[in-house]
């Protein structure tokens, strides 16, 4: 009987830990959603997201410094913005 109680206690502890982790993840997600804004998916959307994705990729692959990648992304995004006027 003691073995069953110990097993039950351990199983309960594992389940409670998993539930707590899930609750923390959901709180982080809910907080993120409450602080975010949506980006309209218009045809020009890729003109803004692509330079950011390229910058991130080049920084992560260490082919560009953060400053160089962000400067290039900013120039591309500014050109897209200017051409949309």
C-alpha positions, -999 to 999 in steps of 0.1 A, spaced: 0 0 0 29 24 8 44 18 -26 11 28 -43 9 60 -22 45 69 -31 39 62 -68 7 82 -67 26 111 -50 53 110 -76 28 108 -105 8 137 -90 40 158 -87 50 152 -123 15 161 -135 14 192 -114 48 203 -127 36 198 -163 4 218 -156 24 246 -140 47 248 -170 17 249 -194 1 276 -173 33 297 -174 36 293 -211 -1 303 -216 4 334 -194 35 344 -215 15 339 -247 -15 358 -234 8 387 -222 25 388 -256 -9 389 -274 -22 416 -252 8 438 -259 10 432 -296 -6 448 -326 -16 432 -359 2 439 -391 -22 442 -421 -14 416 -447 -13 438 -477 6 432 -510 35 453 -498 38 433 -466 67 412 -480 86 444 -489 89 450 -452 92 415 -438 116 401 -463 144 426 -455 140 418 -418 141 381 -424 173 385 -446 189 407 -419 181 381 -392 194 353 -413 226 371 -421 233 379 -385 225 344 -373 248 330 -400 275 356 -390 278 368 -426 270 404 -415 272 423 -383 240 434 -366 246 470 -375 253 462 -412 223 439 -415 200 464 -399 213 493 -420 207 472 -452 172 462 -440 164 498 -431 175 510 -465 154 484 -483 123 491 -461 127 529 -466 129 524 -504 98 503 -503 80 529 -482 92 558 -505 80 539 -536 46 534 -521 38 571 -518 
